[in-house]
């Protein structure tokens, strides 16, 4: 069991997709709970959904950065082979920066 976990953690293809999935789940929860914003009885669902969104986005940004650093630091890192997995692992950070840029420019 332990060796399977170690092999999985060394497989960057699985780890690179993990932050993207966490980010997508956070956005999906936010979209699903947004309809409860104006309801008096169910406003707590909206607030709870937003708290989950912020938590999942924070976790995905931190894990994205950690996984990207681990991909670059790995002994088996070859730029031509692993650049796509590095970019995939950085998608949450890139998307977050894009949203901040677009919102600050008012586009």
C-alpha positions, 0 to 999 in steps of 0.5 A, a space after each residue: 500500500 505504501 509503495 503504491 502511494 509513493 509511486 502515485 506521488 511521484 507521478 506528476 501527471 496525476 498531481 498536476 491535475 489535482 489543483 485544477 480539479 480542486 479549483 473547478 470544484 470550488 467554482 462549481 460550488 460557487 455557481 450552484 450556491 449563488 441562486 440562494 443569495 437573495 433568499 431569506 431562509 436559504 441565505 446561509 447556503 450562499 454564505 457557506 458556499 462562498 466560504 467553501 469557495 474561498 477555502 478551495 481556491 486557497 488550497 488549489 493555489 497553494 497546492 499548485 505552487 507546491 506541485 509546480 516547484 516539486 515538478 521542477 525540482 524532480 530528478 527526472 524533469 525534462 523540459 520537453 517532456 514535462 513542460 505541459 504538466 508544469 503548465 497544467 499544474 500552474 493553471 489555477 495560479 494563471 487563471 487567478 492572476 487573469 481574473 484579478 487583472 481583468 477585474 482591476 482593469 474593469 473589462 
